[in-house]
Amino acid sequence: MSMNGGSNDVLAGEAGARSYAVQQAYCRAAKAAGFAHVITFTLLPSTHMTPAMDAERRALNALVLENDGGLFD
């Protein structure tokens, strides 16, 4: 399964760490449902984001790339 999550969260003012936690929960649920692999993507910059939103986007991307716990393939 592939997922590209977090852009709506960031645009709504959600913290990158919170969005990452949601992605982790979704990944765990997908694997529990039988998906062998879960691939996620980082978020691209957007002209719709304020500097604060872009900082949260970058924070989210850093967490995704760190892949703590090896949840994402």
DOROBA-297506 format. One record per atom (N, C-alpha, C, O): atom name; x, y, z. Coordinates in pm, 1 decimal. Each point is the difference from the previous one (the first is absolute). Example, Ala and Ser with C-alpha at 12.3 -4.5 7.8 and 13.67 -1.06 7.14 Angstrom:
+------+----------+----------+----------+
! atom !     east !    north !       up !
+------+----------+----------+----------+
!    N !   1319.0 !   -569.0 !    780.0 !
!   CA !    -89.0 !    119.0 !      0.0 !
!    C !     90.0 !    120.0 !      0.0 !
!    O !    103.6 !     -1.9 !     66.5 !
!    N !   -138.6 !    106.9 !   -138.5 !
!   CA !     82.0 !    119.0 !      6.0 !
!    C !    -77.0 !    109.0 !     73.0 !
!    O !     50.9 !    110.8 !     16.9 !
+------+----------+----------+----------+
# end
This chain:
+------+----------+----------+----------+
! atom !     east !    north !       up !
+------+----------+----------+----------+
!    N !     84.7 !   -115.4 !      0.0 !
!   CA !    -84.7 !    115.4 !      0.0 !
!    C !     89.9 !    122.4 !      0.0 !
!    O !    105.7 !      0.2 !     63.0 !
!    N !   -147.3 !    102.6 !   -132.8 !
!   CA !     72.9 !    127.1 !      6.4 !
!    C !    -92.5 !    106.8 !     55.8 !
!    O !   -121.2 !     -2.1 !    -21.7 !
!    N !    181.1 !     94.6 !     93.7 !
!   CA !    -80.2 !    109.1 !     55.9 !
!    C !     77.6 !    129.7 !     -6.4 !
!    O !    122.2 !      3.5 !     14.7 !
!    N !   -195.8 !    101.1 !    -36.7 !
!   CA !     57.0 !    134.4 !     -3.3 !
!    C !    -86.1 !     84.8 !     91.8 !
!    O !    -97.5 !     61.3 !    -43.5 !
!    N !    134.0 !    -58.4 !    169.7 !
!   CA !    -82.7 !     67.8 !     98.0 !
!    C !     68.9 !    118.3 !     63.3 !
!    O !    122.4 !     12.5 !     -2.7 !
!    N !   -203.8 !     73.9 !     59.5 !
!   CA !     52.4 !    110.0 !     77.5 !
!    C !    -21.1 !    137.9 !    -56.5 !
!    O !      4.3 !     98.0 !     74.4 !
!    N !    -27.2 !    -87.2 !   -204.8 !
!   CA !    -11.0 !    134.9 !    -57.2 !
!    C !   -121.7 !     75.0 !     54.6 !
!    O !     10.6 !    118.0 !     33.7 !
!    N !   -124.4 !   -183.9 !    -24.7 !
!   CA !   -118.1 !     67.1 !     54.9 !
!    C !     19.6 !     33.2 !    147.3 !
!    O !    -45.5 !    104.0 !     47.6 !
!    N !    113.6 !   -192.8 !     24.2 !
!   CA !     28.6 !     26.0 !    141.3 !
!    C !     83.2 !    127.3 !     14.4 !
!    O !    -33.8 !     89.0 !     78.0 !
!    N !    142.0 !    -81.7 !   -153.7 !
!   CA !     89.6 !    116.8 !      7.8 !
!    C !    -73.5 !    126.7 !    -41.6 !
!    O !     14.7 !    104.4 !     63.7 !
!    N !    -93.8 !   -113.2 !   -170.5 !
!   CA !    -75.4 !    117.6 !    -45.6 !
!    C !   -104.1 !     44.5 !    102.4 !
!    O !    -38.6 !    116.9 !      3.3 !
!    N !     -6.2 !   -209.7 !     79.7 !
!   CA !    -98.1 !     32.9 !    104.4 !
!    C !     67.1 !     48.4 !    127.9 !
!    O !    -67.5 !     31.6 !     98.0 !
!    N !    201.5 !    -25.8 !    -99.1 !
!   CA !     70.8 !     50.3 !    116.7 !
!    C !     46.2 !   -106.7 !     97.3 !
!    O !     46.3 !     31.3 !    109.6 !
!    N !    -58.7 !   -157.5 !   -149.1 !
!   CA !     41.5 !   -111.0 !     86.4 !
!    C !    152.3 !     -7.7 !      6.1 !
!    O !     68.1 !     30.2 !    -98.0 !
!    N !    -16.2 !    -69.6 !    210.9 !
!   CA !    144.1 !    -17.3 !     15.9 !
!    C !     47.2 !   -122.0 !    -78.6 !
!    O !    -70.4 !   -100.4 !    -10.0 !
!    N !    190.0 !    111.1 !    -45.1 !
!   CA !     56.3 !   -110.8 !    -75.7 !
!    C !      9.2 !   -127.4 !     81.1 !
!    O !    -25.8 !   -108.5 !    -52.1 !
!    N !     62.2 !    119.8 !    179.8 !
!   CA !     11.9 !   -117.4 !     86.7 !
!    C !   -135.0 !    -68.2 !     19.2 !
!    O !     -7.2 !   -122.8 !      5.0 !
!    N !    -98.4 !    200.3 !      5.6 !
!   CA !   -134.5 !    -57.4 !     15.5 !
!    C !    -41.4 !    -72.6 !   -127.3 !
!    O !    -55.2 !   -109.9 !      6.1 !
!    N !     81.3 !    170.0 !   -119.5 !
!   CA !    -32.3 !    -64.0 !   -127.2 !
!    C !     78.0 !   -129.6 !    -16.9 !
!    O !    -52.9 !    -98.8 !    -50.9 !
!    N !    179.0 !     99.5 !     93.7 !
!   CA !     81.4 !   -120.9 !     -8.2 !
!    C !    -58.6 !   -110.0 !     88.5 !
!    O !     -3.1 !   -116.3 !    -40.0 !
!    N !    -42.8 !    151.6 !    158.3 !
!   CA !    -61.3 !    -98.3 !     89.7 !
!    C !   -123.8 !    -63.7 !    -64.2 !
!    O !    -23.9 !   -119.8 !     14.7 !
!    N !    -53.5 !    200.7 !    -85.5 !
!   CA !   -117.5 !    -52.2 !    -70.9 !
!    C !     43.8 !    -95.9 !   -110.3 !
!    O !    -60.5 !   -105.7 !    -18.5 !
!    N !    165.4 !    142.4 !    -54.7 !
!   CA !     50.7 !    -87.7 !   -105.6 !
!    C !     51.2 !   -131.9 !     57.7 !
!    O !    -20.5 !   -106.1 !    -59.2 !
!    N !     86.2 !    112.7 !    173.4 !
!   CA !     47.5 !   -123.0 !     63.6 !
!    C !   -117.4 !    -90.8 !     37.1 !
!    O !      4.9 !   -120.6 !    -23.9 !
!    N !   -109.1 !    177.5 !     81.4 !
!   CA !   -118.2 !    -78.8 !     38.1 !
!    C !    -65.2 !    -61.7 !   -123.5 !
!    O !    -41.4 !   -116.0 !      3.0 !
!    N !     32.2 !    192.4 !   -110.7 !
!   CA !    -58.8 !    -49.2 !   -124.1 !
!    C !     83.3 !   -115.7 !    -54.7 !
!    O !    -54.5 !   -100.6 !    -45.4 !
!    N !    186.5 !    115.5 !     50.1 !
!   CA !     90.0 !   -104.2 !    -47.6 !
!    C !    -16.0 !   -127.6 !     82.8 !
!    O !     -6.5 !   -109.8 !    -55.3 !
!    N !      0.3 !    124.2 !    185.6 !
!   CA !    -18.6 !   -117.5 !     86.5 !
!    C !   -132.0 !    -70.5 !    -32.3 !
!    O !     -5.3 !   -122.8 !     -6.3 !
!    N !    -99.8 !    200.4 !    -14.1 !
!   CA !   -130.7 !    -57.6 !    -33.1 !
!    C !      3.6 !    -70.7 !   -135.3 !
!    O !    -59.2 !   -106.6 !    -16.5 !
!    N !    128.6 !    166.2 !    -79.8 !
!   CA !     10.4 !    -61.9 !   -132.8 !
!    C !     74.0 !   -133.0 !      8.6 !
!    O !    -40.6 !    -98.6 !    -61.3 !
!    N !    148.7 !     96.7 !    137.4 !
!   CA !     75.8 !   -125.0 !     13.4 !
!    C !    -80.6 !   -104.9 !     76.9 !
!    O !      7.6 !   -118.9 !    -30.6 !
!    N !    -84.0 !    162.2 !    129.2 !
!   CA !    -85.9 !    -93.3 !     73.3 !
!    C !   -109.8 !    -55.7 !    -89.8 !
!    O !    -47.7 !   -111.4 !     21.4 !
!    N !      7.9 !    189.1 !   -121.8 !
!   CA !   -103.5 !    -43.5 !    -94.2 !
!    C !     55.8 !    -89.8 !   -109.9 !
!    O !    -74.8 !    -51.8 !    -82.9 !
!    N !    208.1 !     33.6 !     83.0 !
!   CA !     57.5 !    -93.2 !    -95.3 !
!    C !     89.9 !     59.7 !   -106.6 !
!    O !     56.2 !    -73.9 !    -80.8 !
!    N !    -41.0 !    205.4 !     78.3 !
!   CA !     90.9 !     60.0 !    -97.5 !
!    C !    143.6 !    -33.0 !     40.4 !
!    O !     40.6 !     26.1 !    113.3 !
!    N !     34.7 !    -82.7 !   -204.6 !
!   CA !    137.0 !    -39.4 !     30.1 !
!    C !     94.0 !    119.7 !      0.7 !
!    O !     96.4 !      3.1 !     76.5 !
!    N !   -123.7 !     93.5 !   -159.7 !
!   CA !     87.3 !    116.8 !    -12.6 !
!    C !    -83.4 !    127.4 !     -0.9 !
!    O !   -107.9 !      4.7 !    -59.2 !
!    N !    158.5 !     96.8 !    124.8 !
!   CA !    -62.5 !    132.3 !     -2.1 !
!    C !    108.7 !    100.5 !    -37.3 !
!    O !     99.3 !     15.8 !     71.0 !
!    N !   -119.7 !     49.7 !   -180.8 !
!   CA !     95.0 !     99.9 !    -48.7 !
!    C !    -65.1 !    136.6 !     15.7 !
!    O !   -114.1 !     20.5 !    -41.4 !
!    N !    186.8 !     72.2 !    101.1 !
!   CA !    -51.7 !    135.5 !     14.8 !
!    C !     93.4 !     97.7 !    -68.7 !
!    O !    116.0 !    -31.5 !    -26.2 !
!    N !   -166.1 !    147.8 !     -2.1 !
!   CA !     74.4 !    100.8 !    -74.7 !
!    C !     16.5 !    125.8 !     84.5 !
!    O !    -81.3 !     27.9 !     88.1 !
!    N !    185.6 !     46.7 !   -115.4 !
!   CA !     16.9 !    129.7 !     64.4 !
!    C !    -85.8 !    102.6 !    -73.9 !
!    O !    -41.7 !    -21.7 !   -113.7 !
!    N !     16.7 !    133.0 !    180.8 !
!   CA !    -82.7 !    105.6 !    -58.4 !
!    C !     86.7 !    100.4 !    -75.2 !
!    O !    106.2 !     40.4 !     47.4 !
!    N !   -152.8 !     -1.6 !   -163.5 !
!   CA !     68.8 !    101.9 !    -78.8 !
!    C !    -36.1 !    139.0 !     50.9 !
!    O !   -105.8 !     18.1 !     60.4 !
!    N !    191.5 !     79.0 !    -83.8 !
!   CA !    -33.7 !    137.7 !     36.9 !
!    C !   -126.0 !     45.7 !    -75.0 !
!    O !    -31.1 !    -49.3 !   -108.4 !
!    N !    -38.7 !    142.5 !    168.1 !
!   CA !   -123.2 !     52.0 !    -60.0 !
!    C !     -8.7 !    150.1 !     21.0 !
!    O !     33.6 !     51.7 !    106.6 !
!    N !    -78.8 !     16.7 !   -209.4 !
!   CA !    -20.9 !    144.7 !     11.3 !
!    C !   -120.0 !     30.9 !     89.2 !
!    O !    -21.4 !    115.7 !     36.3 !
!    N !    -56.3 !   -216.2 !     -0.7 !
!   CA !   -116.5 !     18.7 !     87.4 !
!    C !     38.9 !      1.5 !    148.0 !
!    O !    -83.0 !     29.5 !     86.1 !
!    N !    209.4 !    -61.5 !    -56.8 !
!   CA !     44.1 !     -8.3 !    139.1 !
!    C !     67.3 !    128.4 !     45.0 !
!    O !     78.5 !     60.4 !    -73.1 !
!    N !   -110.9 !    -20.7 !    194.1 !
!   CA !     69.3 !    111.6 !     63.7 !
!    C !    138.6 !    -49.8 !     43.3 !
!    O !     24.8 !   -120.6 !     -1.3 !
!    N !     64.7 !    210.6 !     39.0 !
!   CA !    130.0 !    -46.4 !     50.9 !
!    C !    -12.8 !    -95.6 !    119.6 !
!    O !     77.2 !    -95.2 !     11.7 !
!    N !   -172.9 !    120.2 !     75.3 !
!   CA !    -20.7 !    -89.8 !    114.5 !
!    C !    -47.7 !   -138.2 !    -45.8 !
!    O !     44.6 !   -102.1 !     52.4 !
!    N !   -133.9 !     99.4 !   -148.8 !
!   CA !    -47.5 !   -127.6 !    -54.7 !
!    C !    113.2 !    -74.6 !    -68.4 !
!    O !     11.1 !   -122.0 !     11.8 !
!    N !     73.6 !    196.3 !    -84.0 !
!   CA !    111.9 !    -63.2 !    -67.8 !
!    C !     97.8 !    -59.2 !    101.0 !
!    O !     59.7 !   -104.7 !    -25.4 !
!    N !    -43.2 !    170.0 !    138.0 !
!   CA !     86.4 !    -55.3 !    105.3 !
!    C !    -56.8 !   -132.8 !     51.2 !
!    O !     75.5 !    -93.5 !     26.3 !
!    N !   -207.2 !     85.1 !    -12.3 !
!   CA !    -63.8 !   -125.2 !     43.5 !
!    C !     10.9 !   -106.4 !   -108.9 !
!    O !     16.9 !   -118.1 !     30.3 !
!    N !    -26.4 !    158.9 !   -156.0 !
!   CA !     18.0 !    -93.1 !   -111.9 !
!    C !    140.5 !    -59.7 !      5.5 !
!    O !     17.2 !   -121.0 !    -14.6 !
!    N !     82.2 !    205.8 !     35.6 !
!   CA !    138.1 !    -47.0 !      7.1 !
!    C !     21.3 !    -90.1 !    121.8 !
!    O !     74.1 !    -98.1 !     -7.6 !
!    N !   -138.3 !    130.8 !    119.1 !
!   CA !      9.8 !    -84.6 !    119.7 !
!    C !    -62.9 !   -137.5 !    -26.3 !
!    O !     56.0 !   -102.7 !     38.3 !
!    N !   -170.7 !    101.8 !   -102.6 !
!   CA !    -65.3 !   -126.2 !    -35.4 !
!    C !     89.2 !    -81.2 !    -93.5 !
!    O !     19.1 !   -119.8 !     20.9 !
!    N !     34.9 !    184.0 !   -122.9 !
!   CA !     87.3 !    -70.0 !    -93.6 !
!    C !    120.5 !    -61.3 !     70.8 !
!    O !     39.2 !   -112.7 !    -30.2 !
!    N !     18.8 !    185.8 !    123.2 !
!   CA !    116.0 !    -52.1 !     73.7 !
!    C !    -37.4 !   -126.3 !     77.5 !
!    O !     77.1 !    -95.9 !      3.5 !
!    N !   -194.7 !     95.7 !     58.1 !
!   CA !    -44.9 !   -117.5 !     74.3 !
!    C !    -25.5 !   -118.0 !    -93.0 !
!    O !     36.2 !   -113.3 !     31.6 !
!    N !    -98.2 !    139.9 !   -145.6 !
!   CA !    -25.8 !   -107.3 !    -97.2 !
!    C !    132.5 !    -60.0 !    -47.0 !
!    O !     14.2 !   -122.1 !     -7.1 !
!    N !     81.2 !    206.9 !    -24.4 !
!   CA !    129.3 !    -49.5 !    -48.1 !
!    C !     77.8 !    -73.9 !    108.3 !
!    O !     73.9 !    -94.2 !    -28.7 !
!    N !    -91.1 !    137.5 !    153.2 !
!   CA !     64.5 !    -68.6 !    112.0 !
!    C !    -56.3 !   -140.8 !     16.2 !
!    O !     72.6 !    -94.0 !     32.3 !
!    N !   -204.7 !     80.9 !    -55.4 !
!   CA !    -68.9 !   -129.8 !      2.2 !
!    C !     27.9 !    -75.9 !    129.4 !
!    O !     37.2 !   -117.3 !     -2.8 !
!    N !    -54.9 !    183.5 !    113.5 !
!   CA !     23.7 !    -59.8 !    131.8 !
!    C !    -86.1 !   -124.9 !     16.3 !
!    O !   -121.9 !      4.9 !    -16.4 !
!    N !    184.6 !   -113.2 !     47.7 !
!   CA !    -72.1 !   -125.1 !     18.2 !
!    C !    -14.8 !    -81.3 !   -127.6 !
!    O !    -47.9 !   -113.4 !      4.2 !
!    N !     88.1 !    169.2 !   -116.7 !
!   CA !     -4.0 !    -71.9 !   -125.9 !
!    C !   -139.5 !    -35.7 !    -47.8 !
!    O !    -18.2 !   -100.7 !    -68.4 !
!    N !    -80.8 !    182.4 !    103.7 !
!   CA !   -137.3 !    -30.8 !    -42.5 !
!    C !    -18.5 !      8.3 !   -150.9 !
!    O !    -68.4 !    -83.0 !    -59.9 !
!    N !    129.0 !    182.2 !      0.3 !
!   CA !    -20.5 !     23.1 !   -144.0 !
!    C !    105.0 !    -73.6 !    -80.9 !
!    O !    115.8 !     -8.8 !     40.7 !
!    N !   -156.1 !    -43.5 !   -154.5 !
!   CA !     93.3 !    -70.9 !    -88.1 !
!    C !     55.3 !     93.0 !   -106.4 !
!    O !     80.2 !    -42.3 !    -83.3 !
+------+----------+----------+----------+
# end
